[in-house]
């Protein structure tokens, strides 16, 4: 990791730091594998906010609010995490409530050495690969062998990008406090840490135009922008925040389909893209099919069933996405093309389900190639300021 980021801020290039700037800018998957539940530790149980607390969530919206009273923050491309420390005891809790501590021993060790020993923080675990954040590197940490995890932690240490403070020894619980007070407590906490390599403080702005600029420019490693009410308290498990995600589109071949659970109607379309060798690879799925269209679509698809469907990577092939349903699909003649909207690409496929925008009868299947996928670009200035050292 490199040297600590600058504390200066500017309206065009917000930087993380020990205190907010005085200009416009003042200073966020595939299913997790089986992991141990949170450990019951006496020390952690004494915290004013205890392990098992659900993180506050965000509602997906089309655009950021324009009225006053909102704070905007980058949505980082990592693993959401609540970090707890009470004396020597440290716990890392995933969004699903499972423990991530065994997979991130480097972060646990870093939190144990901080000068403050009682706190609860909300943030994002991330790993730097080259000059961008790598979601693949995070997924590789979810490995059953401890020796493998420790080797990866040594080769590519993780960072913890913090964006909220739920409790400190000085403040006690901050769950009922407004965001403005929680941010002040977070900056005070961060300023007391001194030089360290693991924690990063996320920047923010209260100017909607600046936040919209982040969406347009800060692509690599950034997953979108989150909006939080300035007077809002921390509400566990509730979608009290708003989020706008970076979205792109791609034209894909429908190489197969799955029936909906306990139904004889289509549930999802399996999407494919051609590589330079002309092989059709499975890259994801879309299930946003209108209910009134499923019956007619099912009849149409059933007439087109024909192996192999995909001539390259196919559903059910060994991968971290495989599950019991992966083999339950019907191959189709590669004739239909759809345009879908997606957010992120990981390992040459869409990380999440996509949104079906329209059918493309005007598009030839062989025009649907892998070069449409927009992978992580070199990070824009905002991202580089946070992940750079």
N, C-alpha and C positions, 0 to 999 in steps of 0.2 A: 504494500500500500504506500502511497506517497504522502507528501506533507499535508498538514491541516489546511482546510479551505480558508480563503480570506473572509474576514468579517464584514467587508464593505458590501453595500447594497446599492442598487440603482433601479430606476423605473423600468429600464429595458432588459436588465439582466439581474434578477433577484438572486442573492447568494445566501446560503445558510450561514448562521453565525450565532454569536452569543446574545445578540439583542436585535430588535427590529430596526429597519432603516427608517429614515425620516421622509423618504420620498413616497411615490405611489405604492411601491412594494415594501411591505414590512415583514421586518424580521423579528403509494395504493401504490376452475381448472380440472385436469384429470383427477379422479378421486384419489384421496390419500390411501396408502397401503395401511394394513393393520399396524397400529402404533399403541404404545402403552398409554393408559389413561393417566390423568394427572396424579402425581404422587402426593400422598397425605403427609405433609411435613408440619410439625408443630410450629416451627418458626413462621412459615408462610401463612399458617392459619391465624396468626396474630395480627396480620396486616388489616388495615381498615377496609380494604377491597380484597377479597379472598380469591384464590384460584377457583376456576369454574365460572367466573363472571363472563357473560357473553359480550363480545365486542359490539359496539354500536355499528349499525350497517347503513348502507346508502341505497336510495331508490334511483334506478336508471331513468334519466330524462333525456329529451332530445336536445335541449339547450340550457345554458346556465341562466340563473335568475338575473334580472337586470336591475331590480330595485335595491335600495340600500339595506344594510344590515346583514350582509353575508361576508364570509371569509372564504377565499379560494386557495386550495392547495393542490400540488401535483398528486396524481394517483400513480404510485410506483408499481412496477411490474415485478412483484415478489410474493412472498408468503406473509399474509396478515398474521400478526403475533402480538399477544399480550405478554409482557415480561414482568415477572415478580421477583423481588429480592427481599429477604429478611435475614440479616446477618450473613452467615455462610450459605444459606439455602437460596437457590435460584430455580425458577421454573419458567419455561417458554411454552405458551399455550397457543395452539392453532385456532383458526376460526371455528373449526368443528368441535373444539373442546379437548382435543387430544394433546398429549405432550410432544413437543418437538425437541426437548432438551438433549436426548441421546443422539440426534442427528446434527446438532449444532454445538458440539462441545467447545468450540472456539468462542462462540458468543457467550456461553455459560461462564467460561473462564474469565472473559473480559468483564462481564457484569460483576463477577465476584471480586474483582480487583478495584472497582470504582471506590472513590473516597466516601460516597454516600451509600449506606447499607440498608435502607428501608424505602422502597418505592414500588409503584406499579405504573408501567408505561405502555402505551399503545403505539404500534409502528409496523414496519414491514421488514422482514428478513430479505436480504438481497445478496447476490454474489457478482463481483466484478469479473468480467472476462474480456480482456483487451481494453477497449474504451467504452464498453456498454455493459448493462446488466444482463445476465444470462439466466433465463428461466430453466433451461436444460440443466445447468449446473446445480440449481436448487433441487430439481427432481432427482438428480443423481445422489444427493445426500440421503434420500429416503431409502437406504439400503439396509438389509438385515444384519450384515456383518459389521461389527464395531470397528475392526481393523481397517476396513474399506472406508468407513465414515471418517475416521481419524486421519487417514492418508489424504483424503479429499480436503479435509479441513486445514491440513498443513499446506497443501498445494494451492488451494484457492480459498482463503479465509472469507467468511461471510461478514456482512455489515448489518447493522440494525438502524434503519432510518426512522427516527421517532417523530411522531406528529401529535401526540396527545399525552397528557399527564393525568392519571387517575388518583394517585395518592403519593405523598411524600411524608417523611418524618416531621417536617416543619408544618405542612398544611393539613395533615390527616387526609381523610377522604375528600376528593374534589368532584365526586360524581354529581352533586347537586349544584356545583358552581357553574356559572356561565362560561362559554368558551374563552372569552377575553381573559378571565382570571386563570383558567387552566393553561392558556398559552403563556401568561406571565410566569406561572409556576414552572412550566417546562423550560423556558429560557433561563430562569434562575438556576434550575437544576443543571442544565447543560453548561452554563457558565462556570459552575463549581467543579466540573470534572477535570479540568486541566487538559494536558496533552494525552490523547488516547486515539486508537486507530479504528475502533469498532462502531461507536455511535455517531450518527450524523443527524443533524437537525434540519427538518424539511423547511423550505421557505414558504411564504404565503403572500397573498396580496388581497386587498379589499377593493380592488378595482376590476370590474368585470371585463373591461376591454383588455387589460393585461392578461387575465386568465384565458380569454378567448385566443389571444396570441400564443399562449402556451400550447393550445390544442393544434394550432396551425404549424408551429415551428419545432416544438420540443418532442420529436417523435421517438428516437432511439431510447429504449428503456422506460419511456413514459407511457402509461396505460390510459391516461385521460386526466380529468380534473374533477376534484371533489369540492362541493360547496357546503359550508356549515353556517348555521345561524350564530351570530355573535353572542346572542343572549341565550343560546341553547345549552341545556344541561346534557350530561352524558347519559344516554338511555340505553342500557344493555339490550342487545337483541332486536332493537327497533330500527326501522329505516328512517332515521331522523335527518340524515344527510342526503344530499343529491349528488349524482355523479353523471358526467358526460364522458363517454369513452371514445377513443380514436377508432373510427370504423372505416373499412375499405370494402371494395366490391371485387368479385371475380366471376367469370363465366366458367361453369363446370359441367362436365358430362355426368349424367345420371347413370352410374354403372351398376346400380342395384337398389333394392329397397328392403325395409323390414316392416312386418306387420306390427300394428299397435298391440300392446299387451292385452291379452284376453279378447282379441278382436280379429276379424277377418278382413279388416280394412287397413290400408297403408298407414303406417305410423311415422316413418321417416324415409327420406331419400338419401342414398349413399353417393357421395360426390367424388369425382375423379378428375385428374389432370394428366396430360401426356408429357413424358420427358422427351429429351432429344432423340432417344432411340425409338420413339413411337410406342412405348409401353404406357398403359393407363394405370396410374397409381391412385389408390384410395387416399383421399386427403381430409375427409370429414363427413359431416352429415347436416341435414336440415330437417326439422320437424314442424316448421311453422306453416303447415298446410291448413287451409280453411276447412272446417268441418263439413260444410255443404259440398265441398269438392272431393272429399275422400272416396266416396263410393264410385264415382265416375273415373277418378284417377286410378283406383285399384283395378278396375276392369281393363283400363288401357295398359297398365303396367303388366298385368298378368298375361296379356297377349304377347308381350315382348320378352318374357323370361327365356333366357338362353345363356348357358355357360360360355366363357368363364366370367363375364362381367368386367373383371379387372385383370389385366395381363401383367401388371407389376405387383406392387404391394397391395394386398387385398384385406378386407375385414377378416379378423380371426387369426392373422399372422402374429407370431409372437412379438409383443411389444408391451410397453407399460400401460397402454390403453386397453389391452385385451381383457375381456371378462366373459362370463358364461353366455351372454347374448351375442358376442362377437361373431359366432358361427351361424347364427339364426338369421340369414339374409338370403334374398333371391337375386341371382345375377340377371342382368338385362343386356340386350343388344345396345351397343354404345351409339344411340341415335338422338337421345333427348339432351337438350342443353338448358340450364337454368342460370340465372344471375343471382348470386347470393351476397349478403353483406356479412363481413366477419371483423373480428377485432384483432386477434393476435395469431401469429404463426410460430409453431414450435416443432422442430424435427420434421420439417417439410409437410406439415399438415396444420389444419385449423385447430387451435387449442380448444375452443369451445364450439358448441353448436352454432350454426349460422342462421341468418334470417333470409327466407326466400323472398326475393323481390319480384321476379317475373320469369316467365318462360321465354326462351330465346330461339324461336323457330328459324330466325334469320341467321343464326350462327351455326357454322359447321363444327361438329364435334372435334375434329383434328385441330381446330383453332384454339381449343381450350388447353393451354400449355402451362407448365409449372412456373414459367417466368412471370406470371401474373402475381405470384405471391410476394408481398412486400414484407421482407424480413426486417430485423432491427437495422436501422441505419446508424451511422456514426452519431453519437448523441449531440443534441443541440446544446447551446450554451447553458441553459438552465440545468439540464441534466448533468453536464460535465462539472458544473460548479458544486454539485452535491456529491457525486461519486468520485470526483477527482480529489487527490490529496497532494 
